[in-house]
Amino acid sequence: MVVEPNAPDVSIDVGRILPSIVSVRTIIPDDAYTASILGTERMGHGVVIGENGLILTIGYLVMEAESVWVIDHEGRPAAAHVLANDQETGFGLVQTLTPLRLPAVGLGDSNSAAQGDSVVIVGYGNASDAVQARIISRREFAGYWEYLVDNAIFTEPTYADWSGAALFGRGGELLGICSLFIQRGDGDADSDQNMFVPIDLLKPILDELTAQGEMSRPSRPWLGMFTMEAEQRLAIAGLVDDGPANKAGVKVGDFVLAVGGVPVADLADMYRRIWAVGRAGADVPLSIARDGHTFDVVVHSGDRSDRLKAPALH
């Protein structure tokens, strides 16, 4: 569903915003860790947040990229490189090799965005491609790939080409970057939705990311488990080959009952308890159910970044 953003309660000039929206296109090596999962050719959206060609997008578009190109609103290409890919928030930053001379958008206050608010989703394209939407909930989002966002923004109707699309509030301020399309029947959802990573998660880390390309905080313990919530249980749906959990003897079909002896109720609870154990490399004790039996296993965690190819710099 595509709707012109002309509702009277949204004072936003999409035509003014479009010059700040770019197409982001990346090439990933065939032997990259994420190549088989996310593909070797990726395309999505980005939004200019710095006058020198600093572009914000969603991290999985640029993860392990060896080649990055951005296309501006007039169809002009520009070479770029990955400046940062923050796995905790899911944001990615791209820097063009030459200044784009495009206007930068202002960062809004996503914490003030509330259920029921009118918003507009804008991606690379024309004003008619923008979607008038509303925020249907603010809640945490836990992804099966060991990812957690507090107070994520969920909107409807959906924006079909969601990867990296930008969410704007009433005054044209940037509220978030689109990460996912959530299909009907997810949790308490009544309709298909988009999930946006709130822009307030970027503000405290932006200066460090642009200066250093990464955060100096310790990496979280990573187990290499793909875990799903199934009938109020946490089921292991997949394992990374040669990953920490696989090495420890965890198997697909196992159920996680507890972390460090404390029962876990859902994915978010499990992740928080795993990450509370310490930094990457810490031993994580899990209680597992398999074939009607329960047992304990200790997983020597790793650092997910060690699996990823470093971005190519030009």
C-alpha positions as a Markdown table, in Angstrom:
| # | Residue | x | y | z |
|---|---|---|---|---|
| 1 | Met | 0.0 | 0.0 | 0.0 |
| 2 | Val | 1.5 | 3.3 | -1.1 |
| 3 | Val | -0.1 | 6.5 | 0.1 |
| 4 | Glu | 0.8 | 10.1 | -0.8 |
| 5 | Pro | 2.1 | 11.8 | 2.4 |
| 6 | Asn | -0.4 | 14.6 | 2.4 |
| 7 | Ala | -2.4 | 14.1 | 5.6 |
| 8 | Pro | -3.1 | 17.4 | 7.2 |
| 9 | Asp | -1.6 | 16.3 | 10.6 |
| 10 | Val | 1.8 | 15.7 | 9.1 |
| 11 | Ser | 3.8 | 18.9 | 8.2 |
| 12 | Ile | 6.5 | 17.2 | 6.1 |
| 13 | Asp | 7.8 | 18.3 | 2.7 |
| 14 | Val | 8.9 | 15.0 | 1.1 |
| 15 | Gly | 10.3 | 16.9 | -1.9 |
| 16 | Arg | 12.7 | 18.7 | 0.5 |
| 17 | Ile | 13.8 | 15.4 | 2.0 |
| 18 | Leu | 14.4 | 13.4 | -1.2 |
| 19 | Pro | 17.8 | 15.0 | -2.0 |
| 20 | Ser | 19.0 | 13.6 | 1.3 |
| 21 | Ile | 18.0 | 10.0 | 0.4 |
| 22 | Val | 20.3 | 7.8 | -1.6 |
| 23 | Ser | 20.4 | 4.3 | -2.9 |
| 24 | Val | 23.1 | 2.1 | -1.3 |
| 25 | Arg | 24.5 | -0.8 | -3.4 |
| 26 | Thr | 27.2 | -3.1 | -2.2 |
| 27 | Ile | 29.2 | -6.1 | -3.4 |
| 28 | Ile | 30.3 | -8.7 | -0.8 |
| 29 | Pro | 33.0 | -11.4 | -1.4 |
| 30 | Asp | 31.8 | -14.9 | -2.2 |
| 31 | Asp | 33.7 | -16.3 | 0.8 |
| 32 | Ala | 32.3 | -13.7 | 3.3 |
| 33 | Tyr | 30.6 | -15.1 | 6.4 |
| 34 | Thr | 27.3 | -13.4 | 5.5 |
| 35 | Ala | 27.4 | -14.1 | 1.8 |
| 36 | Ser | 25.2 | -17.3 | 2.0 |
| 37 | Ile | 22.8 | -15.6 | 4.4 |
| 38 | Leu | 22.4 | -12.1 | 3.0 |
| 39 | Gly | 23.7 | -12.5 | -0.5 |
| 40 | Thr | 26.7 | -11.0 | -2.3 |
| 41 | Glu | 24.8 | -8.1 | -4.0 |
| 42 | Arg | 22.7 | -6.0 | -1.7 |
| 43 | Met | 20.7 | -2.8 | -2.3 |
| 44 | Gly | 18.8 | -0.6 | -0.1 |
| 45 | His | 18.5 | 3.0 | 1.1 |
| 46 | Gly | 20.6 | 5.5 | 3.0 |
| 47 | Val | 20.1 | 9.0 | 4.4 |
| 48 | Val | 22.7 | 11.8 | 4.4 |
| 49 | Ile | 23.3 | 12.9 | 8.0 |
| 50 | Gly | 26.6 | 14.8 | 7.4 |
| 51 | Glu | 27.4 | 17.5 | 5.0 |
| 52 | Asn | 30.6 | 15.7 | 3.9 |
| 53 | Gly | 28.8 | 12.7 | 2.5 |
| 54 | Leu | 28.2 | 10.8 | 5.7 |
| 55 | Ile | 25.3 | 8.3 | 5.1 |
| 56 | Leu | 23.3 | 6.3 | 7.6 |
| 57 | Thr | 21.9 | 3.0 | 6.6 |
| 58 | Ile | 21.1 | -0.4 | 8.1 |
| 59 | Gly | 24.1 | -2.4 | 8.9 |
| 60 | Tyr | 23.4 | -5.7 | 7.1 |
| 61 | Leu | 23.5 | -3.9 | 3.7 |
| 62 | Val | 27.1 | -2.9 | 4.2 |
| 63 | Met | 28.4 | -5.8 | 6.3 |
| 64 | Glu | 31.6 | -7.2 | 4.9 |
| 65 | Ala | 31.3 | -5.1 | 1.7 |
| 66 | Glu | 34.3 | -4.9 | -0.6 |
| 67 | Ser | 32.6 | -2.4 | -2.9 |
| 68 | Val | 30.1 | 0.4 | -2.1 |
| 69 | Trp | 28.3 | 2.8 | -4.4 |
| 70 | Val | 25.7 | 5.3 | -3.6 |
| 71 | Ile | 23.3 | 6.9 | -6.2 |
| 72 | Asp | 21.9 | 10.3 | -5.4 |
| 73 | His | 18.4 | 11.6 | -6.2 |
| 74 | Glu | 19.5 | 12.7 | -9.7 |
| 75 | Gly | 21.0 | 9.3 | -10.6 |
| 76 | Arg | 24.6 | 10.3 | -10.1 |
| 77 | Pro | 26.8 | 7.5 | -8.7 |
| 78 | Ala | 29.6 | 8.0 | -6.1 |
| 79 | Ala | 32.1 | 5.5 | -4.8 |
| 80 | Ala | 32.0 | 5.1 | -1.0 |
| 81 | His | 33.4 | 2.9 | 1.8 |
| 82 | Val | 32.0 | 1.4 | 4.9 |
| 83 | Leu | 32.9 | 3.7 | 7.8 |
| 84 | Ala | 31.3 | 1.6 | 10.6 |
| 85 | Asn | 28.9 | -1.3 | 11.2 |
| 86 | Asp | 27.7 | -1.3 | 14.7 |
| 87 | Gln | 26.3 | -4.8 | 15.5 |
| 88 | Glu | 24.7 | -3.9 | 18.8 |
| 89 | Thr | 22.4 | -1.2 | 17.3 |
| 90 | Gly | 22.3 | -2.5 | 13.8 |
| 91 | Phe | 23.3 | 0.8 | 12.2 |
| 92 | Gly | 25.7 | 1.2 | 9.4 |
| 93 | Leu | 27.7 | 4.3 | 8.3 |
| 94 | Val | 28.9 | 4.9 | 4.8 |
| 95 | Gln | 31.3 | 7.7 | 3.7 |
| 96 | Thr | 31.6 | 8.8 | 0.1 |
| 97 | Leu | 35.1 | 9.2 | -1.2 |
| 98 | Thr | 34.3 | 12.7 | -2.5 |
| 99 | Pro | 31.8 | 15.1 | -1.0 |
| 100 | Leu | 28.2 | 14.6 | -2.2 |
| 101 | Arg | 27.2 | 18.2 | -1.6 |
| 102 | Leu | 23.8 | 17.0 | -0.5 |
| 103 | Pro | 21.7 | 18.4 | 2.4 |
| 104 | Ala | 21.9 | 16.5 | 5.7 |
| 105 | Val | 18.7 | 15.7 | 7.6 |
| 106 | Gly | 18.4 | 16.5 | 11.3 |
| 107 | Leu | 18.2 | 13.8 | 13.9 |
| 108 | Gly | 15.0 | 13.8 | 15.7 |
| 109 | Asp | 13.9 | 12.7 | 19.2 |
| 110 | Ser | 12.8 | 9.1 | 18.7 |
| 111 | Asn | 12.1 | 8.6 | 22.4 |
| 112 | Ser | 9.2 | 11.0 | 22.1 |
| 113 | Ala | 7.7 | 9.1 | 19.2 |
| 114 | Ala | 4.6 | 7.3 | 20.5 |
| 115 | Gln | 2.0 | 4.8 | 19.5 |
| 116 | Gly | -0.6 | 6.5 | 17.2 |
| 117 | Asp | 1.8 | 9.2 | 15.9 |
| 118 | Ser | 1.6 | 9.9 | 12.2 |
| 119 | Val | 4.9 | 9.4 | 10.4 |
| 120 | Val | 6.3 | 9.1 | 6.8 |
| 121 | Ile | 8.5 | 6.4 | 5.4 |
| 122 | Val | 10.9 | 7.7 | 2.7 |
| 123 | Gly | 13.2 | 5.7 | 0.5 |
| 124 | Tyr | 15.2 | 6.3 | -2.7 |
| 125 | Gly | 12.8 | 7.2 | -5.5 |
| 126 | Asn | 10.0 | 9.7 | -6.0 |
| 127 | Ala | 7.7 | 11.6 | -3.6 |
| 128 | Ser | 4.9 | 9.3 | -4.7 |
| 129 | Asp | 6.8 | 6.3 | -3.4 |
| 130 | Ala | 6.7 | 7.7 | 0.2 |
| 131 | Val | 4.3 | 6.0 | 2.6 |
| 132 | Gln | 2.1 | 7.8 | 5.0 |
| 133 | Ala | 2.1 | 5.5 | 8.1 |
| 134 | Arg | 1.5 | 5.5 | 11.8 |
| 135 | Ile | 3.3 | 4.1 | 14.8 |
| 136 | Ile | 1.4 | 1.1 | 16.0 |
| 137 | Ser | 3.7 | 0.1 | 18.9 |
| 138 | Arg | 6.9 | 0.8 | 20.7 |
| 139 | Arg | 8.4 | -2.4 | 22.1 |
| 140 | Glu | 11.6 | -4.4 | 22.3 |
| 141 | Phe | 12.5 | -6.6 | 19.4 |
| 142 | Ala | 14.6 | -9.7 | 19.8 |
| 143 | Gly | 16.0 | -11.3 | 16.6 |
| 144 | Tyr | 16.9 | -15.0 | 16.3 |
| 145 | Trp | 20.5 | -14.0 | 15.3 |
| 146 | Glu | 21.4 | -12.8 | 18.8 |
| 147 | Tyr | 20.1 | -9.2 | 18.3 |
| 148 | Leu | 18.0 | -7.0 | 20.6 |
| 149 | Val | 16.6 | -3.5 | 20.3 |
| 150 | Asp | 14.9 | -1.8 | 23.2 |
| 151 | Asn | 11.9 | 0.3 | 22.3 |
| 152 | Ala | 11.9 | -0.4 | 18.6 |
| 153 | Ile | 9.5 | 1.5 | 16.4 |
| 154 | Phe | 6.8 | -0.5 | 14.6 |
| 155 | Thr | 4.7 | 1.1 | 11.8 |
| 156 | Glu | 1.9 | 0.3 | 9.4 |
| 157 | Pro | 1.1 | 0.1 | 6.5 |
| 158 | Thr | 4.3 | -1.4 | 5.4 |
| 159 | Tyr | 6.9 | 0.0 | 3.0 |
| 160 | Ala | 7.7 | -2.8 | 0.6 |
| 161 | Asp | 11.4 | -1.9 | -0.2 |
| 162 | Trp | 12.3 | -1.5 | 3.5 |
| 163 | Ser | 16.0 | -2.0 | 3.9 |
| 164 | Gly | 17.5 | 1.2 | 5.1 |
| 165 | Ala | 14.4 | 3.3 | 4.5 |
| 166 | Ala | 14.1 | 6.4 | 6.7 |
| 167 | Leu | 11.3 | 7.3 | 9.1 |
| 168 | Phe | 10.4 | 10.9 | 9.5 |
| 169 | Gly | 8.2 | 12.7 | 12.1 |
| 170 | Arg | 5.8 | 15.6 | 11.8 |
| 171 | Gly | 8.6 | 18.2 | 11.4 |
| 172 | Gly | 10.7 | 16.3 | 8.9 |
| 173 | Glu | 13.1 | 15.0 | 11.6 |
| 174 | Leu | 14.7 | 11.6 | 11.3 |
| 175 | Leu | 13.3 | 9.1 | 13.8 |
| 176 | Gly | 14.7 | 5.8 | 12.7 |
| 177 | Ile | 16.1 | 3.5 | 10.0 |
| 178 | Cys | 14.1 | 0.5 | 8.7 |
| 179 | Ser | 15.5 | -2.9 | 9.4 |
| 180 | Leu | 12.7 | -5.5 | 8.9 |
| 181 | Phe | 9.4 | -6.4 | 7.4 |
| 182 | Ile | 7.3 | -8.2 | 10.1 |
| 183 | Gln | 4.7 | -10.5 | 8.7 |
| 184 | Arg | 1.1 | -10.8 | 10.1 |
| 185 | Gly | 0.9 | -13.0 | 13.2 |
| 186 | Asp | 4.1 | -11.8 | 14.8 |
| 187 | Gly | 3.6 | -11.6 | 18.6 |
| 188 | Asp | 0.7 | -9.3 | 19.4 |
| 189 | Ala | 0.7 | -7.8 | 15.9 |
| 190 | Asp | -2.6 | -7.5 | 14.0 |
| 191 | Ser | -1.1 | -6.5 | 10.7 |
| 192 | Asp | 2.1 | -6.6 | 8.7 |
| 193 | Gln | 4.6 | -4.0 | 10.0 |
| 194 | Asn | 8.0 | -2.5 | 9.5 |
| 195 | Met | 10.5 | -2.4 | 12.3 |
| 196 | Phe | 12.7 | 0.7 | 12.7 |
| 197 | Val | 15.8 | 1.1 | 14.8 |
| 198 | Pro | 15.3 | 4.3 | 16.8 |
| 199 | Ile | 17.6 | 7.2 | 16.0 |
| 200 | Asp | 18.3 | 7.9 | 19.6 |
| 201 | Leu | 20.4 | 4.8 | 19.8 |
| 202 | Leu | 22.8 | 6.4 | 17.3 |
| 203 | Lys | 23.3 | 9.7 | 19.1 |
| 204 | Pro | 25.5 | 8.6 | 21.9 |
| 205 | Ile | 27.8 | 6.6 | 19.7 |
| 206 | Leu | 27.9 | 8.7 | 16.5 |
| 207 | Asp | 31.0 | 10.7 | 17.3 |
| 208 | Glu | 33.0 | 7.6 | 18.2 |
| 209 | Leu | 31.8 | 5.6 | 15.2 |
| 210 | Thr | 32.8 | 8.4 | 12.8 |
| 211 | Ala | 36.1 | 9.0 | 14.4 |
| 212 | Gln | 37.2 | 5.4 | 15.0 |
| 213 | Gly | 34.9 | 3.2 | 12.8 |
| 214 | Glu | 33.9 | 1.1 | 15.8 |
| 215 | Met | 33.0 | 1.4 | 19.4 |
| 216 | Ser | 35.6 | 0.9 | 22.2 |
| 217 | Arg | 33.1 | -1.0 | 24.4 |
| 218 | Pro | 33.8 | -4.7 | 24.9 |
| 219 | Ser | 32.1 | -7.1 | 22.5 |
| 220 | Arg | 29.2 | -9.2 | 23.8 |
| 221 | Pro | 29.5 | -12.9 | 24.1 |
| 222 | Trp | 28.3 | -14.6 | 20.9 |
| 223 | Leu | 27.2 | -18.2 | 20.9 |
| 224 | Gly | 26.3 | -18.8 | 17.2 |
| 225 | Met | 22.8 | -20.0 | 17.9 |
| 226 | Phe | 19.7 | -19.2 | 15.9 |
| 227 | Thr | 16.9 | -19.4 | 18.5 |
| 228 | Met | 13.2 | -19.1 | 18.0 |
| 229 | Glu | 10.3 | -18.7 | 20.4 |
| 230 | Ala | 8.0 | -21.7 | 19.9 |
| 231 | Glu | 5.1 | -22.5 | 22.1 |
| 232 | Gln | 6.6 | -20.5 | 25.0 |
| 233 | Arg | 9.9 | -22.3 | 24.7 |
| 234 | Leu | 13.2 | -21.3 | 23.2 |
| 235 | Ala | 14.1 | -23.7 | 20.4 |
| 236 | Ile | 17.4 | -23.9 | 18.7 |
| 237 | Ala | 16.5 | -23.6 | 15.0 |
| 238 | Gly | 20.0 | -23.4 | 13.6 |
| 239 | Leu | 23.7 | -23.3 | 14.6 |
| 240 | Val | 26.7 | -21.7 | 13.0 |
| 241 | Asp | 29.1 | -24.3 | 11.7 |
| 242 | Asp | 32.1 | -24.5 | 14.0 |
| 243 | Gly | 30.5 | -21.8 | 16.2 |
| 244 | Pro | 30.7 | -21.8 | 20.0 |
| 245 | Ala | 27.4 | -23.5 | 20.7 |
| 246 | Asn | 28.0 | -26.1 | 18.0 |
| 247 | Lys | 31.5 | -26.9 | 19.5 |
| 248 | Ala | 29.9 | -27.2 | 23.0 |
| 249 | Gly | 27.5 | -29.9 | 21.7 |
| 250 | Val | 24.3 | -27.9 | 21.4 |
| 251 | Lys | 22.1 | -29.3 | 18.7 |
| 252 | Val | 19.3 | -28.1 | 16.4 |
| 253 | Gly | 16.0 | -29.0 | 18.2 |
| 254 | Asp | 17.4 | -28.4 | 21.7 |
| 255 | Phe | 15.5 | -26.1 | 24.0 |
| 256 | Val | 17.2 | -23.5 | 26.2 |
| 257 | Leu | 15.7 | -23.6 | 29.7 |
| 258 | Ala | 18.1 | -21.4 | 31.7 |
| 259 | Val | 21.3 | -19.3 | 31.6 |
| 260 | Gly | 23.5 | -19.6 | 34.6 |
| 261 | Gly | 20.8 | -21.5 | 36.4 |
| 262 | Val | 18.2 | -18.8 | 36.0 |
| 263 | Pro | 15.2 | -19.8 | 33.9 |
| 264 | Val | 14.7 | -17.7 | 30.8 |
| 265 | Ala | 11.2 | -16.8 | 29.6 |
| 266 | Asp | 11.9 | -15.3 | 26.1 |
| 267 | Leu | 14.6 | -14.4 | 23.6 |
| 268 | Ala | 15.2 | -10.9 | 25.1 |
| 269 | Asp | 15.5 | -12.4 | 28.6 |
| 270 | Met | 18.0 | -15.1 | 27.3 |
| 271 | Tyr | 20.1 | -12.5 | 25.5 |
| 272 | Arg | 20.3 | -10.2 | 28.5 |
| 273 | Arg | 21.4 | -13.0 | 30.8 |
| 274 | Ile | 24.0 | -14.3 | 28.3 |
| 275 | Trp | 25.5 | -10.8 | 27.8 |
| 276 | Ala | 25.5 | -10.2 | 31.6 |
| 277 | Val | 28.0 | -13.0 | 32.0 |
| 278 | Gly | 30.8 | -10.9 | 30.7 |
| 279 | Arg | 32.5 | -9.9 | 27.5 |
| 280 | Ala | 33.2 | -12.1 | 24.4 |
| 281 | Gly | 35.2 | -15.1 | 25.4 |
| 282 | Ala | 33.4 | -15.7 | 28.6 |
| 283 | Asp | 32.0 | -19.1 | 29.5 |
| 284 | Val | 28.2 | -19.2 | 29.3 |
| 285 | Pro | 26.4 | -21.9 | 31.3 |
| 286 | Leu | 23.2 | -23.1 | 29.6 |
| 287 | Ser | 20.5 | -25.6 | 30.8 |
| 288 | Ile | 19.3 | -27.6 | 27.8 |
| 289 | Ala | 16.3 | -29.9 | 27.2 |
| 290 | Arg | 16.7 | -32.6 | 24.6 |
| 291 | Asp | 14.5 | -35.7 | 23.9 |
| 292 | Gly | 12.8 | -35.4 | 27.3 |
| 293 | His | 16.1 | -35.0 | 29.2 |
| 294 | Thr | 17.7 | -31.9 | 30.7 |
| 295 | Phe | 21.4 | -31.3 | 31.1 |
| 296 | Asp | 23.9 | -28.4 | 31.6 |
| 297 | Val | 26.5 | -27.3 | 29.0 |
| 298 | Val | 29.1 | -24.6 | 29.1 |
| 299 | Val | 29.6 | -22.6 | 25.9 |
| 300 | His | 32.9 | -20.8 | 25.5 |
| 301 | Ser | 31.6 | -17.7 | 23.7 |
| 302 | Gly | 33.2 | -15.9 | 20.9 |
| 303 | Asp | 33.3 | -12.5 | 19.2 |
| 304 | Arg | 31.0 | -12.4 | 16.2 |
| 305 | Ser | 33.2 | -9.7 | 14.6 |
| 306 | Asp | 36.0 | -12.2 | 14.3 |
| 307 | Arg | 33.9 | -14.1 | 11.7 |
| 308 | Leu | 33.4 | -11.0 | 9.5 |
| 309 | Lys | 35.7 | -9.6 | 6.8 |
| 310 | Ala | 36.9 | -6.1 | 7.6 |
| 311 | Pro | 35.4 | -3.5 | 5.3 |
| 312 | Ala | 37.5 | -2.5 | 2.3 |
| 313 | Leu | 39.0 | 0.9 | 2.6 |
| 314 | His | 39.9 | 3.1 | -0.4 |
